[in-house]
Amino acid sequence: MTTDFTLRRDAFGRLVLTDAAGNLHEGVAPVRAFPIGAPDDGLALVNTDGKEVLWIDSVDDLPAEAAALVREELAGREFMPEISRILDVTSFATPCTWSVETNRGNADFVLRGEEDIRRIGPDALLISDTHGIHFLIRNQYTLDKHSKKILDRFL
């Protein structure tokens, strides 16, 4: 269990890590090693130069207060809407506009080409739009029939 450090926010809202040796690291940021497959396992706290100052095996192993700070910081830095339904596409030829329902509300985005749909493991898909925003389909096999039919045309 990783508990030989303290984590707090400073007056500017930045994370401050005090390690076991008493060294102060201001402005640290959590970075996930496996953001899709194991989002709460394998995180590094990195300093402003991008150098790892602490490795965390699992967020669940942290004291509640530190875990809350790490999750809060990650939520503020990461934006990856998760698609629950594909409502419509303007065309089955690319580029085309997709209308989707996500965990962050409905969204429309432009898919440049089929190569912007990448498989992540056996079930998950990562879709990139023209602005570089990534949309996640955690399990393509649990989508509704209409969504699967549209998705099959692009895979």
Backbone bond lengths (Angstrom), bond angles and torsions (degrees), N, CA, C in turn:
res aa  C-N    CA-C-N  psi(-1)  N-CA   C-N-CA  omega(-1)  CA-C   N-CA-C  phi
1 M - - - 1.451 - - 1.523 109.37 -
2 T 1.316 116.42 132.09 1.453 122.76 -177.62 1.521 109.55 -89.98
3 T 1.344 117.15 97.64 1.470 119.40 179.88 1.522 112.23 -136.53
4 D 1.323 117.79 11.67 1.459 120.42 -177.61 1.528 112.08 -89.64
5 F 1.345 116.34 42.69 1.452 122.73 177.30 1.526 108.26 -157.02
6 T 1.324 115.24 167.02 1.467 119.75 171.80 1.519 108.00 -125.05
7 L 1.307 114.83 150.93 1.455 121.29 -178.47 1.525 107.58 -134.28
8 R 1.324 116.08 133.19 1.455 121.09 179.45 1.517 108.83 -151.71
9 R 1.321 115.83 170.62 1.468 121.18 174.36 1.526 108.56 -101.21
10 D 1.328 116.74 142.52 1.465 119.91 175.96 1.528 109.49 -89.04
11 A 1.305 117.17 -175.23 1.466 122.03 -177.05 1.531 112.35 -63.55
12 F 1.337 117.48 -20.07 1.463 121.88 -179.48 1.530 112.11 -96.20
13 G 1.348 116.92 1.91 1.457 121.07 178.85 1.508 114.63 87.14
14 R 1.339 117.12 3.43 1.462 120.83 179.42 1.517 110.06 -83.01
15 L 1.352 115.76 149.82 1.462 119.99 176.19 1.524 109.77 -76.39
16 V 1.331 115.48 135.98 1.460 122.17 177.78 1.525 107.24 -122.63
17 L 1.323 115.92 124.72 1.462 122.90 179.44 1.517 109.03 -106.80
18 T 1.321 116.00 130.50 1.464 121.31 169.90 1.513 105.42 -111.51
19 D 1.353 116.13 115.25 1.468 119.62 -175.86 1.522 111.26 -82.03
20 A 1.332 116.89 179.38 1.468 123.16 -176.07 1.516 112.00 -60.06
21 A 1.339 117.61 -29.57 1.462 121.53 179.99 1.527 111.89 -83.69
22 G 1.330 117.57 -2.46 1.453 120.91 -179.92 1.517 114.05 89.38
23 N 1.333 117.70 4.49 1.462 121.59 178.69 1.528 110.09 -73.72
24 L 1.314 115.70 136.45 1.453 122.66 -179.51 1.529 109.45 -96.13
25 H 1.335 116.54 128.83 1.462 121.88 177.91 1.530 106.85 -123.03
26 E 1.348 115.71 106.69 1.461 120.67 -177.06 1.520 110.69 -90.82
27 G 1.330 115.51 143.61 1.462 120.71 176.21 1.515 114.70 73.99
28 V 1.333 118.26 30.52 1.462 119.95 178.51 1.523 109.71 -72.77
29 A 1.328 115.27 156.50 1.463 120.95 179.94 1.521 109.23 -137.81
30 P 1.334 117.57 136.99 1.462 120.09 176.63 1.529 110.63 -78.06
31 V 1.324 115.52 140.25 1.465 122.33 177.82 1.515 107.54 -131.36
32 R 1.321 116.38 125.64 1.465 120.93 -179.35 1.525 110.60 -79.03
33 A 1.337 116.06 138.54 1.452 120.89 175.20 1.529 110.40 -81.94
34 F 1.327 117.29 -37.94 1.460 122.40 -177.51 1.529 108.78 -130.04
35 P 1.337 118.61 73.36 1.454 121.17 -169.83 1.526 115.65 -62.21
36 I 1.316 118.54 -26.50 1.456 119.41 -177.52 1.516 111.19 -102.07
37 G 1.321 117.04 -48.24 1.459 121.20 -175.59 1.516 114.44 -72.10
38 A 1.305 117.63 -36.61 1.469 122.35 -178.38 1.526 108.43 -147.40
39 P 1.325 117.84 73.74 1.464 120.59 -171.77 1.521 115.51 -62.97
40 D 1.325 118.88 -25.91 1.457 120.47 -179.27 1.521 113.50 -100.43
41 D 1.318 117.12 3.84 1.465 121.51 179.93 1.519 110.08 -115.04
42 G 1.317 115.38 138.15 1.451 120.56 176.78 1.515 112.97 70.62
43 L 1.325 115.93 80.00 1.461 121.39 175.84 1.521 109.17 -124.16
44 A 1.307 115.61 145.83 1.458 120.85 174.24 1.523 107.90 -113.78
45 L 1.320 116.65 141.41 1.457 121.01 167.79 1.521 105.16 -97.35
46 V 1.324 115.93 119.70 1.459 120.61 -176.72 1.522 109.73 -113.61
47 N 1.334 115.31 150.25 1.465 119.70 179.18 1.524 110.12 -83.85
48 T 1.312 117.30 -176.53 1.463 121.56 -176.32 1.524 112.91 -65.70
49 D 1.339 117.70 -17.67 1.464 121.87 176.28 1.523 111.89 -90.10
50 G 1.336 117.22 -0.17 1.461 120.88 -179.34 1.516 114.15 84.89
51 K 1.332 117.12 8.26 1.465 121.60 -179.46 1.534 109.27 -87.66
52 E 1.322 115.53 133.46 1.463 120.24 178.76 1.516 110.11 -68.03
53 V 1.339 115.72 128.88 1.461 120.37 177.10 1.528 111.36 -111.88
54 L 1.345 116.69 -17.13 1.465 119.93 178.66 1.517 109.24 -158.38
55 W 1.332 116.02 138.44 1.457 122.26 175.30 1.525 108.29 -106.24
56 I 1.327 115.84 135.92 1.463 121.82 178.23 1.524 107.27 -118.98
57 D 1.332 117.10 118.40 1.462 120.19 -179.97 1.523 111.56 -65.63
58 S 1.326 116.69 -43.17 1.463 120.99 -179.53 1.527 109.61 -151.95
59 V 1.312 116.20 135.75 1.458 120.83 177.72 1.527 109.89 -61.02
60 D 1.334 116.46 -32.04 1.469 120.92 -179.18 1.524 112.63 -65.38
61 D 1.339 117.94 -20.29 1.464 121.56 179.09 1.527 112.89 -81.69
62 L 1.327 116.66 -11.17 1.466 120.59 -177.12 1.521 110.92 -79.97
63 P 1.330 116.82 154.84 1.465 119.39 170.35 1.533 108.61 -58.05
64 A 1.318 117.48 150.34 1.463 122.59 -173.46 1.528 113.19 -53.01
65 E 1.323 116.73 -42.73 1.466 120.09 -177.78 1.531 111.74 -65.79
66 A 1.328 117.33 -43.55 1.468 121.21 178.73 1.524 110.84 -67.47
67 A 1.334 117.02 -40.83 1.467 121.13 178.68 1.524 110.57 -61.16
68 A 1.331 116.75 -41.27 1.462 121.05 179.02 1.525 111.13 -63.67
69 L 1.327 117.50 -41.51 1.466 121.10 178.33 1.524 111.00 -63.56
70 V 1.335 117.09 -43.38 1.467 121.14 -179.67 1.526 109.79 -63.76
71 R 1.329 117.25 -47.37 1.478 120.40 -179.49 1.531 111.35 -63.54
72 E 1.316 116.37 -39.82 1.469 121.22 178.80 1.526 110.68 -62.64
73 E 1.320 116.64 -43.61 1.459 121.30 179.97 1.524 111.27 -66.01
74 L 1.331 116.59 -42.40 1.458 120.25 178.18 1.529 111.19 -62.94
75 A 1.310 116.75 -42.44 1.465 120.67 -179.08 1.525 111.01 -62.60
76 G 1.318 116.92 -34.55 1.457 120.79 179.29 1.514 113.74 -75.02
77 R 1.319 117.55 -21.83 1.461 121.71 -176.32 1.518 113.10 -99.54
78 E 1.318 116.80 -26.50 1.459 120.16 -173.30 1.518 110.96 -103.46
79 F 1.303 115.51 140.95 1.455 120.54 175.92 1.519 107.04 -139.46
80 M 1.318 116.53 102.57 1.444 121.58 177.21 1.528 108.38 -141.36
81 P 1.335 116.20 89.41 1.459 118.69 179.55 1.522 110.97 -61.13
82 E 1.319 115.60 143.70 1.460 121.84 -179.77 1.528 108.37 -104.53
83 I 1.323 116.42 119.91 1.460 122.31 -177.84 1.523 109.77 -76.03
84 S 1.338 115.85 127.55 1.460 120.64 176.11 1.527 111.49 -106.31
85 R 1.337 117.45 -25.62 1.463 122.37 177.44 1.516 110.11 -150.39
86 I 1.312 116.23 143.69 1.465 121.36 170.77 1.522 105.28 -100.24
87 L 1.314 115.97 113.90 1.458 120.73 -175.18 1.523 112.31 -80.59
88 D 1.359 115.96 -43.04 1.460 119.51 -175.51 1.523 109.67 -167.27
89 V 1.323 115.97 158.03 1.461 122.84 170.11 1.524 107.05 -132.32
90 T 1.331 116.61 146.60 1.464 119.71 -177.84 1.515 112.08 -73.77
91 S 1.338 116.27 -24.98 1.460 120.40 -177.52 1.524 108.37 -163.15
92 F 1.314 116.01 157.57 1.464 119.22 174.57 1.523 111.18 -92.96
93 A 1.329 116.14 3.13 1.461 122.16 172.62 1.522 107.05 -104.33
94 T 1.317 116.30 144.61 1.464 120.25 -179.28 1.517 109.94 -99.03
95 P 1.322 117.95 149.70 1.460 127.63 0.65 1.531 111.38 -74.11
96 C 1.340 114.85 150.23 1.460 121.32 179.04 1.527 108.64 -149.49
97 T 1.321 115.01 160.95 1.459 120.81 179.98 1.518 109.46 -100.15
98 W 1.328 115.83 129.78 1.461 122.57 177.17 1.525 108.71 -102.85
99 S 1.308 116.01 137.32 1.471 122.29 171.09 1.518 106.04 -109.97
100 V 1.325 115.81 120.97 1.460 120.41 -174.17 1.522 111.34 -131.85
101 E 1.319 114.96 159.19 1.456 122.61 172.33 1.523 106.12 -106.31
102 T 1.335 116.70 127.62 1.462 120.57 -178.54 1.528 110.18 -125.68
103 N 1.321 115.42 174.52 1.454 120.84 176.10 1.528 111.87 -70.01
104 R 1.318 117.73 -6.32 1.465 122.68 178.30 1.522 111.58 -116.89
105 G 1.334 116.15 19.56 1.459 121.02 179.54 1.519 111.69 104.90
106 N 1.315 115.86 176.96 1.461 120.72 179.49 1.523 109.86 -74.14
107 A 1.343 115.55 149.70 1.456 120.26 -178.65 1.520 109.64 -149.08
108 D 1.312 115.39 152.18 1.461 123.14 171.76 1.517 106.69 -119.48
109 F 1.331 116.25 137.44 1.457 119.99 176.19 1.519 109.44 -147.57
110 V 1.326 115.67 160.04 1.459 121.37 -179.77 1.519 109.14 -101.14
111 L 1.323 114.91 125.68 1.472 122.11 174.30 1.522 107.09 -94.98
112 R 1.341 116.78 119.66 1.471 121.13 -178.94 1.514 112.05 -71.14
113 G 1.340 116.04 -43.97 1.459 119.79 -177.00 1.512 110.83 -163.72
114 E 1.319 116.00 166.00 1.458 121.08 -179.19 1.531 112.23 -58.99
115 E 1.330 117.24 -26.69 1.469 120.88 179.70 1.525 112.24 -67.03
116 D 1.337 117.34 -12.97 1.461 121.02 177.57 1.526 112.38 -84.95
117 I 1.327 116.74 3.60 1.463 122.27 172.81 1.528 106.11 -108.84
118 R 1.321 116.35 112.50 1.477 120.63 -176.71 1.524 110.60 -115.51
119 R 1.306 115.56 140.16 1.468 121.31 176.00 1.524 108.70 -79.34
120 I 1.327 115.27 134.50 1.459 122.46 175.80 1.526 105.30 -122.74
121 G 1.309 117.22 94.93 1.457 120.21 -176.04 1.517 110.62 77.28
122 P 1.325 117.07 -169.87 1.469 120.14 -174.52 1.534 114.47 -74.77
123 D 1.336 118.82 -25.04 1.459 121.10 -172.73 1.518 114.75 -116.88
124 A 1.325 117.86 -28.97 1.461 122.21 -170.78 1.527 112.22 -90.13
125 L 1.343 113.97 152.18 1.463 121.65 176.64 1.526 108.58 -131.71
126 L 1.323 116.00 146.41 1.451 122.54 175.63 1.523 106.94 -120.47
127 I 1.333 116.48 122.43 1.459 121.66 -177.24 1.519 108.08 -114.28
128 S 1.339 116.53 127.66 1.468 121.90 179.21 1.522 109.44 -105.02
129 D 1.335 115.86 133.86 1.464 118.57 177.27 1.525 109.74 -94.33
130 T 1.332 116.45 -178.45 1.461 120.80 -176.57 1.526 113.20 -67.26
131 H 1.333 117.84 -17.24 1.465 121.30 179.39 1.526 112.23 -96.69
132 G 1.336 117.61 3.68 1.460 120.90 179.59 1.519 114.25 84.71
133 I 1.336 117.40 7.97 1.464 119.85 176.56 1.514 108.04 -80.24
134 H 1.326 115.90 135.28 1.457 121.53 -179.95 1.516 110.01 -100.10
135 F 1.317 115.81 131.97 1.459 123.27 175.07 1.519 107.07 -111.96
136 L 1.318 116.60 136.23 1.460 122.06 -176.76 1.519 110.41 -107.52
137 I 1.326 115.86 133.94 1.459 121.67 165.72 1.522 103.71 -111.23
138 R 1.326 116.51 105.48 1.459 121.25 -173.54 1.527 111.75 -64.86
139 N 1.333 117.46 -40.12 1.458 120.70 178.39 1.525 108.35 -145.30
140 Q 1.326 115.76 104.86 1.464 120.58 -176.83 1.525 112.51 -64.86
141 Y 1.327 117.06 -21.58 1.462 120.82 -176.56 1.527 112.95 -82.93
142 T 1.330 117.59 -10.75 1.466 120.23 178.35 1.530 111.96 -99.75
143 L 1.331 117.36 1.30 1.461 120.44 176.05 1.523 110.05 -67.55
144 D 1.343 116.27 158.34 1.462 120.46 177.17 1.537 109.68 -68.42
145 K 1.321 116.34 166.10 1.469 123.01 -174.74 1.534 112.16 -58.12
146 H 1.334 117.51 -44.63 1.465 122.00 -179.92 1.532 111.05 -60.97
147 S 1.332 116.61 -44.88 1.467 121.37 179.79 1.519 111.03 -63.55
148 K 1.332 116.71 -43.68 1.470 120.77 179.23 1.523 111.19 -61.13
149 K 1.326 116.52 -40.87 1.466 121.19 -179.03 1.528 110.37 -61.89
150 I 1.327 116.70 -44.96 1.471 120.17 178.05 1.523 110.55 -64.55
151 L 1.319 116.81 -47.10 1.455 121.44 -177.83 1.524 111.88 -61.32
152 D 1.326 117.31 -39.51 1.472 121.06 179.53 1.523 112.62 -59.59
153 R 1.321 117.55 -28.97 1.462 120.50 179.86 1.525 111.72 -69.44
154 F 1.341 117.13 -19.75 1.461 120.55 -176.83 1.526 113.35 -105.23
155 L 1.328 117.19 -11.12 1.470 120.13 -178.38 1.508 112.14 -94.55
